[in-house]
């Protein structure tokens, strides 16, 4: 292969003298030195400095300046025209913050495109970094191009995980190539005394290589140092290495004076690489408690010089520091202070940490980065040139909330679509009040404003339209669309009164009239002559409807062409209301995918969330609300907490429960309970992974909803206690612990929780059974196959027939009853 490496990361003023510039040069050198049989060409840009690599015989070319073109247009043209006939183009700094730069998009036909991804700091901390309109627009244009690349070369597993979590980028296209340092330069040894003399270091010192960015936590380091006992503060100096302006120096020293350590803090300002190496070599402890890092190169440099290290328990620092050094909660000055005191009080442990640092640093080699990079580029090239057998797929329109909407249904449909892609080319249609996350990581997916569906359907003639209906305001736009363009409906909630209320309440008198119309139509259909009270607001009408058994779903059921439900509970109620739908209704279970993690990964997760590795974690997942019986869970946990010190209860989900926090304090359990109220989907899943026992309850009467949280718990093999109501009754009894909801429920919950907390064997058996159940019945591929069969059965055009894996004997019962066409 002929591989071109764009060296812009070594050329621009903002990068060439920073970490990105050093990484880009070393990265390119490692590829050249480990090129296998490939031809490598370094690509530079005219008009910017060129620092030749210390490698002889390397090919290089220069993209000439062109006054008639902008820089980004010039790069787009170069990639499109490919004048030196490259097979692959590797961009060392695709998010380069230089005026006029934009990462070139992947050509429709052409070479493999790969880009190095250092971190997602601007995405994760948007309010801090994306405040200037032009820079923000440029950043997102670069990001849009990057999402089209064949490979993203991430410098850490944490950065790779961020790419997958934030953009749902295909896992096979994001690769952790890691990073390294110059092991011939950053080595242990004697520090030169002149460095200490120049900087005013006169005794043992702590070192922090930082930056004037609050993310680097330099103020937290000073605060923690100021809390040390007086004797320890007088023993050590704190050395902060960072380029600062005079104003910044005054600001930092004012903070040091506030905490009584101004005379013990040394600001080095800029130092050379040799001086930095001497500072690493001589420090008693290296402090780097950043709140987020793409990799954390100073930690590796310090380790390679034999320094004990302390980092933040977040992002890439967890995988880099591991058990070699000390991890602290970088957002908690108290935790940093406590760990700093503990570490400095154990000189023998510091000595062991030095040796561990030296051994661990050897694992990070540039040859390893080169191998992974070439493997990634070669695999992408093979995929591009593999003989393809095209089987044209019909087009499917999916109308649904999508990420970033904080909706379980948005998460559901993305997971389902990933497995449906083998059957359909998929277009998503979403509400007009937000922009979806880029692509969700799906290969054949496009996203459109729902108002374009009618026009696009006339042109495309969709094979089917699949609506995802739920009982929230995220689905309000679907009602009129379903009337205009009927399709298959997945009914996630049998009761839709909440959706009607949230959609109609802001519309004044019109909303009241429309709510009454819907209610009167349902009463008439049910042949009931109940009189709806006059002079009621929308919320009062909703409550009256609930008390009188209205479900607000009739119009949806009458307009659809096919219905998907997740439970027999919902199926039976639909049949009771509209028996004519039986031939057009499919019972397809909620989906999940088993996630098996090793003990080390779970320990790392616990460390990240500040959960003890030896504590029994009991978890309740999903919105904290009276219908989820969180107070009952709290009451059941209390006696267990009185007899076991090693048990903790966590609540994970949005808080919507009056006086719940007060109830925790009244019981004196605030030190035994943690609440995670605003979790990303990734953190939600990771918290499930570290849970030993879960409680997932519903207070009857339920709305017939399926619990996405329960299916995630089953997929992680977490033994779960559920109330035996609604859809929970359909989960096999050996995969969960079902408790009958009667007058003895609270006592039974307390006793069951207590017994399971002490029965490791039973918990393990239930978890194993749960995962086996998910593999066999609930896996997304199994669910998608059932969806595809039903979508074909109810298709608007019968010209398409998919070939399904199942044979006649293996078809689910509902398919057999409907005599669905297939290849059997």
N, C-alpha and C positions, 0 to 999 in steps of 0.2 A: 504493500500500500504506500501511497505518497501522502504523508501527513503534514499539514501545515500548522504551525503554532503561532498564533497572533500574539506578538510581544507587547501589546499596548500597555499592559500592566507595569512594564519596566520603563515606560517612556513618558507618561503624563506627569505634570508637576505634582498632582495630588497623590500619586501612587508610587512613583519610582523610588522615593526615599522612605517609604513606609513598609509595613509588613506585607502588603499586597505586592509591591515591587520586588522585595526579597523573595517572596514565595514564587512569583512568576519566573524569576531568573533561575532559581534552584529547580523548580518544576520542569522547565524547558531543558535544563542541563541534564536532569535525570532521564528524560525521555531520549535525548540524543545519545547518552552513554549506555542506555539499555534498549536500543532501537530494534532489537531482533533483526529481521531482514527488511525492515521498512526504511523508506527514504524519508528523512525529516528535513523540512525547510522552515526556517524561522522567518516570520513576516513582520517587518518593521514599517513604520509610517514616516514618510518624509516630513521634515520640518520640526521634528522632536528629537531629543538626545537619544543616541544609540550606545548602549553599553555592551560590547561584545562579550559573549560567554567565554570562559577560560577552557574552551574545547577546540581542538584543531580540526580543520577539514569540514566544518559544519556548513551546510547550504543556507543561504539567506537571500531574501529578496526584499525590496522596498516598494511599498505602494506610493506612487508619486502624488504630490499635491496637485490639485486641479481647482484653480480659482473659480471655475464655472459651476462647481458642484459643492454642496455642503458636505461636511465630513461624513454624516450618516449616509447620504446618498452615494458617496464614493465607496463606502464599505459595502453597501447593498449591491452596487454594480460589480464590485470585485468578486463577491461571493457568487453572484448570479452568473457572471461571465466566466469565472474560474480560469483565468488566463494561463496559469501554470499547471493546469490539469491535476488538481488535488483530488484525492479520494476521501479525505477527511480534513476538517477545519476545526482546530481547537482554540478557543478564545480564553486567554488567561484572566481577563478581567471584564466579563460581559456586562457588569453593572457599573462600569467606570463612570465616576462623577466628574466628567470633563465636558466643557461646553461643546455642543455640537455632536457629541457621541451618542450613538444608539446602537445596541447590539443588532447585527443584521439578522433578519428572519431567515429561517431555513428555506432554500429554494424548493419549489414544487418538485422539480426533478434535479437531482444533483448529488452532491457529496454528503457524507455524514457530518452533522454539526454537533459539537460538544462544547460545553462551557463550564468553567470552574465556578462553583458556588461556595462562597466563603461563609455567608450567614444570611439570615433574613431580618437583621436588626431594624431596617426601616419599616418592614411590614409589622413586626411585633410591637414596635414602639413608634407607631405612626404619628402620634401627637407630638413627639419630640423631634422627629427627623423629616416628616413630610408636611411641613407647614408653608412652604413657598410654592405657589402654583406651578411655575414653569418647571422647577426641579422635580416636583411630584409627577407632573405629566410625563416628563422624560423618563423618570424611574419606572413608571407603569408601562410605558412603551417598550422599554428594555425587557421588563418582566414578561410582557406579552410575547415578545420574540423568543425569549428563553424557554417559554413553555412549549414551543414547537420543536425544540432540539431533540436529537436522538438520545443524547446522554447528558445528564447533569453530573459533574464530577465534584462531589461534596467533600469538604476537607475534614469532616467528622461525621460520626454516626448521628450525633444530635442534630447537625445541620440537615442531614438527609431526612431524619424524622420530621423536622420542621417543614421541609419541602413537601413531604407526603401528607402531613396533617393540614397545612394551611392551603395547599392547592390541590390536594387529592391527585398529585402527579403519579403516573404509573410507577409502581415500585421497581419494575425491571429496568426503568430508564434513569433512575437515580442511584448513583454508585458512591459509596464511601471510599475515596482514594487516599484519605488521611493526609498527613503532612509529616515533615521531619525537620531536622536542623543540620548544620554542619558539625558532625561529630568529631572532626579534626580540629575544630576551633573551640567549641563549647565543651571543654574537658576540665576535670578537677585539677587543682594545682595550687601553688602558693600565690596569693595575691600580692601585687606590687605595692609596697608601702607608700609610694608617692601619690597613689590615687587617694588613699585615706588622708594623707597630709593636705592635698589640694582641696578636698571636700570638707575637712574639719571633723573627720570620724576618728574618735580617740579611744574607743573601746568596743565591746560587743554591740552589735547592731541588728535590727530587723530591717529587711529590705522590702519595698513595694514598688514595682515598676507599674506605673499607672498612666493616666491621661486625664485631661481636663474635660471629662465627660462623666456625669453623675452615675452612669452605668458602671464605671470603674470603681466606684465606692471608696474614693480616696478619703472623703470626710468620715466615713464609717471606720476606716482603719485608724485615723487619728483619734476619734471618739473612743474606740476600744482600747487603744494604747493609753489614753488618759484615765481609764478605769482600773488599770493595773495597780497593785499595791505600791506604795511610795518607794520601797526598796527596789522593786523590780523596774520601776520607771527610771530610777537613778542608775541602775546597772546597765540598761540598754539605751541606745539611741534609735530613733525611727528615721530611716532614710527613704525619702520619696524621690524616685527618678522619673522625671517627666519634663518635657520642654514647656516652659511657662513664660508668659509676659510678666512684667513687673506688677501689673494690676492683679494678675492671677496669684502671684507669689504673696502679695499682701493679703488677699482673700484667704488663702490657705493658712498663712501664719496667724491671722486673726482667729480662725477656728481653733488652731492649736493653742493660742493664748487663752481662749475661752475655756478650754479643757485642762489648762494648767500644765501644758507640756511644750510650750513655745521654745524653751531652752534645750529641749531634747529632740526636736524635729530638725532634720537637715533636708533642704531642697537642693538637689544636685543640678537641676535644669538639664540641658543637653549633655550627654556623655557619649564618648566614642564606643564602638563595639568592644574594644579591648578593655576600656574602663568598666563597661557593663559586665564583662566576663569576670573581672576582678571583684566587683561588687557581689555577683552571684557566689563566687568562691568563698568569700569571707563572711557572709551573713550567717547569723544563728538560725534564722527562720525567714523563708520567703513568703510574703503575704500577697495573695491575689484573689480577694473575695469579691469578684465581679458579679453583677446581677445577671449577666448574660454574655456568653462568648460563642463565636463560631468555632473556635478551637482553643485559644488561650496559649499562644506560642511562648510567652515569657515563662509559663509554668514548665514547659518542656526544656527550655534553655536552662532554667535554674536547676532542674533535676539532673540534667546532663553534666552540670558543674558540681554536683554532689550536695545541693542545698535541700534541706527539709522544706516541704511546701505545704501551704494552707490555701485552699481554693473555695469557691462557692459551690453549694450543692445544687447546681442547676446547669442546664444546657450541656455543652461539651465537657465542662470541668469534671462532671461525674465520671465519665468514661476515661478521662485523662488521669485524674488523681487516683481514682479507685481507692484501694486500701493502702496505697503507698504513702499518702500524706493524710491531712485532716481536711474534712469538708465541713463548712459552716453554712448557716442560713444567712446569705449575704444581705437579706432585707431586714435582718434583726440584729441591731447593734449589741443587744444583750447576749445573744448566742455567740456572736463573734468575740465579745469580751470574755465570756466564760471559757470558750475553747482556746483562746489565746493564753489565758492564765493557766489552764490545765496543761497545755503543751509545753510552755516555758518552765513549768514546775517539774518536768520529767526529763532531765538531761540524758538519761540512759535511752529513753524512747527517741529523743532527737537524734542520737547517734545511730540507732537502728533505721530511722527514717532516711538518713543520709545514704546508707547503703542501699535501701530499697529504691531510692530515687535513681541512683546510678544504674541499677539493674533494669528498672522499668524504662528508662530513657532509651536503652538500646533497642527496644521493640519498634521504635519509630525511625525508619530508614527510607531514604529517598528511592532506593531501588525497589522497595515495596510499593511506594506511590506510583512509580513508573510502570511496574507490572500490572497494577490494578487499572491504571489509565489505559494502557495498551489492550488489556483484556476487554475493557468496556468499549473502546473504539472498534476493535476487531469484531466483537459480537454484534455491534450496531451495523457494521459493514456487511457481515454475513446475513443479518436479517434483511437488509436492503436488497441484497442480490440473491437471496434464496428464491428458488423457483416457486412461484405463487400459483395456487389454484383458486381462482376467483369464483365464488358462488354469490351471485348478486343477492343482496338481502333487501327485503321490503323496508319501507320507512315507517317508523312508529313515532307518534307525537305523545309526549308525556306532559300533562298539565299538573304542576305540583310546586309547592315551596321547595327551594333548593338552598344549599349553603351559600351565604352565611346565616340564613334565618335560623334562630335557635329553636328548631323544631325537630322532634323525633321523627316525623314523617320525612323531613328533608334528608336526614341521615339514612332512613330506610330506603328511599327511592334511589339514592346514589349507590348504595350497596347492591340493590336489586339490578339496577341498570348495568353495573359492571358485569354481571352474569348474563343479562339479556342481550348484550352486544353481539354475542355469537349468532343470534337469531335476527336482529334488526339493526338498521341504522337509525339512531335515536336523536330526536330533537326535543329539547326541553322548552316548555313555555311557562314563564313565571310572572308574578305580579310586577307592576310597573314601578314600584316604589323603591327598588334596590337593584344593585348590580351583583350578579352571581360571582362566586369564586371562580377563578380561571379553570374551566374544563372539568373540575372535580377529579381529574386523573383518568377520565374515560377517553378511549381512543377515537370513538366515532361520534362524539356528542357535540351538538351546538346548542346555544341558549338564545331564546328570543323573548321579547315582550309578548305577553299573551294576546295583545291586540292585533298581532300580525298573523295569528293562527288561521283565520278565515281566508285571508289572501294567499298565504303560503299553501294552504290545503287545496285551493283551487288549482295551483300550479303543480304541486307534488302528488296530490291524491293519496293521502296517507292510508296505509294498510289498515290501521286502527288508531284510535285516540284513547289514551289511558289517563283517567283522572284520579288523583289521590285526594280523597275527601276526609277531613277531620273536623273536630269540634272547636275550631279556633278562628281568629280573624285572618289567619294566613290563607284561608280558603274562600273568602268572601267573593272574590272576582270570578270564581268558577261557576256560580249559580247561573248567571245569564249566559256564560259561554257554553255550558252544557245544554241549555235550551236551544242555542243557535246551532251547535255542533255536537250532537249526541255521541256518546262513546261508552267505553267500559269504565266503570267506577270501582275503585278499591275503597271500601267503606271502613275506615280505620276506627270510627266511633259510630255506634248505632244511633245515639242521641246527638242531634245537631242544634239543639236550642242555644248553646253558647255561641256558635257561629252566627246564628240569626241575630242574637242580641248584640254582639260586637259590631256586626255590619250595619244594623238598623238603628241602634241607639243614638248615634250622632246625627241622624237625619230628621230629627224633629217630628212634626206631624205626619210627614210622609212615612217615616219609620214606624210610627204607631199604626197607621193604616195598613201598611204592608205586613206588619207582624200579625195584626188581626186577620188579614186576608188569609195568610198561611195557616193560622190556627183554625179559622172557620172551615177552610177547605179540608183539613184533616178531620175535624169533627164530623163534617158531612160524609166524608168517605167512610169513617168508622160507624156511620149511622147513629150518631149521638146527637141529642138535641140540647146539650148543655149551653147555657147562655153565658157568654164571656162578659164579665163585668165591664161597665163603662168607666171612662175617665181614668184609665190606667196608663202609666208610662211603659216603655218597652220592657224594662227590667221586671216590672210587676206582672206584665203579660207572660213573660218567660216563666216566672215563678208559679203563676197560676197554671200554666201549661204543664209544668213538672208535677205539680200536685194532682193534676187530673190526667196524667198518663200520656200526654202528647210527646211525640218524638221529633217533630219538625224535619223529618227526612222524606216525607211522602213525595214531594216534587222531584227530588233527586232520583228516587226509586222509579218514578213514572217516566222520567226522561231518558234514562240510561239504556244502552243496548246490551249490556252485560254487566254482571255484578260479581266482584270478588270480595269475600269475607274471610276473616282469619280464624273464626271459631264456630263451633256448632251452636253455641249460645246465640250468636248474632244470626246465624242461618235460620234457626228455629223461629226467631222473632220476625225476620223478614218474611218467612213463609206464612206466619200467622197473619201478617198484614197484607201481603200480596202473593198469594199462592201461585199466581200466573208466572212469577219470576223463576220458578223452580228449574225450568229447562235452560234458563239464561244465567244461573248462579253457580259459581265455583267456590268451593271451600279450599283455600290455599293457605297453609300455615304461614305465620310470620317467619322471616328468615334470620339466620345467624351464621357465624363461621367460628369453628373452634379455634381458640388461641391458647397454645401451650407454651409456657415460659419456664425457663430453668430457675433454680433457687437463687442464683447470683443476680439475675435480672430483677427478680422480685425484691431482693435486698436493696438493689440500687434504686428501685422505685420508692421503697419505703424511706430510704435516706433522703430522696428528693422531696418527699412530702413531710419530712420530719416525723415519721412514724417509727417507733422502736422495732428493731428486727425480731425481738423476742416476745412482743405483745400479741395477744389474740385479738384480731381486729374483727369487729362485728359491724356490718355496713347496711345502711338503708339508702337506696338509690332512686332518684327521681324527685320531682317537685315536692317540697315540704308543705303539706296541705292537710287539713283535717280529714279529707277523704282517704289519705294514705295512712291514716292511723299512726302518725308519728308519736303522739302522746302515749298511745298504748305500748309502742316499742320502747319508749323512754321508761315507762313504768315497769315493764318486764326486765329491762336491763338493770334497774336499781339494785335489786337483791343480789344479782350476780356480781356487781361492782363492789358490794360490801364484803364479799368473801374472797375475791380474787383481785390482787393488785396489778396483774399483768393482762388486763382486758380493757379494751377501749372501743367506744362506739363512735362511728363516723356517719354523718348525714351528708349526702352528696346530691346537690340539686338546688334549683331556685327556691328562695324562701317566700312562702305565701301562707303563713300560719300565725294568726294573732296570738301573742303571749307565749309562743313556744320557747323562745329564749329565756323568758322569765321562769318558765316551768323548770328549765335546766338549773337555773340558779337557786330556785326554791329547794330543789333536792340536793344542792351542794355538789353537783356532778360536773361543774364547768371544767374541772381539770381532767375529767375522764371522757369528755365528749369533744369531738372536732366537727366543725361545719365547713364544708367546701361549697360555697354558694354560686360561684361563677366559674365553672370549669369548662375548658375546651373539651371537645369530644375525645381527644387523645388522652387528656388527663382523667376524664371520666372512666375511660376504659382501663387506664393504668391503676386507678384506685380500686376498680373491681378486681384487678389482677392480684392485689396485695391483701384482699379481704379473705378471711378464714370462714366466715359464716355470715349470711345475709338474711334480712327480713324484708319481704316485699308484700305489703298488705293492701287490701282494698276494703273500704266500708260499703256494704250493700245499702241501697241498690246501686249497682254499677251502671256505666253507660255502654257496656259491651266493648270497651276498648281493650286492645292487646297491650301488653306491657313490654316495650322495647327493652327496658332495664332488666326484666326477668330473662329475656332471651340472651342478653349480653352476659348475665350471671351464669346461665346454663352453659354458654359457650366457653366461659373461663373455668368451668368446673367448680363453681362456688356453691356449696350446699345452701339451699335457700328455704326459708319458712314462708309459706304463703297462706292467705285466708282462702278457704275452700268456697269461693264465690265467683260468679261470672265466668270469664274465660279461663280463670286459673283452675277450674275444675277439670279441664281437659288435658292438663299436663300430667303425664303418667305419675302415679303416686310414688314410684321408686326413684324418680328423678328430682323430686322436691319433697318437702314435708308439708302436707296440707292439713290445716286446722279448721274444723267445722266452726262456722260463725253462729254461736248461740250464747246463752247467758253465762256460760262457763268459759268464754273465749279468753278473757284476760288471764285467768288462772292457768289455762292450758298453754297460752303463749309464754308466760313466765316460766312454767315448768319445762317446756320444750327447749326454750333458749338455754336454760340452766343445764339441762341434760346434754345437749349437743356441745355446749362449751367444754364439757369434760370428756367427750367421746370422740377422740381423734379418728378412730377406725371407722365409725359410722359416717362421720363427715366426709372422709376420703371416699367411701363407697358411694355415697350420694353424688359427690362431684364427678366421679368416674362415669357413673350411669348417665348423668346429665350431659356430659360431653359426647358419649356414645350416641345418645338420642339426637343431639344436634347434628352429628356426622351423618346419621342415617335418614332423618326426616326433615330437618330444618336448614340444612346447608343451602346457601344461596343458589348454588347450581341446581339443586333439586327443585327449589322453589321456582327458579327461572324457567326450568323446563315445563313445569305445570302452567306457568303464566303463558308461555309461548303457545302451548296447545290450546289454551282457552282463547287467547287473542286471535289465533287462526280460526277457531270455531265461530267467533263472533265478528270476524273481519268484515269490513265494508265491501271488500272485493275478495272473491273466493279464488282468485287466480294463483294465490300463493298457498302452498302446503309445505310445512317444514317436515323434515325427517327427524323423528325423535328417537332417543335411545331405547325407551321402554318398549316392551312387547305387550301383547294384549293381556297377558296374565299379570304384568307388573303395573298396568295403568291404575291410578287411584280410583277408588269406587265411583267418585263423582264423574270421572271421565267415561267410565264404562257405561254408566247410566245414561249419559248424554250421547253415547255413540260418536265420540269425537273422531274425526277423520285423522288418520296417521298412516304411516307406511307399513303397518302390521298386516 
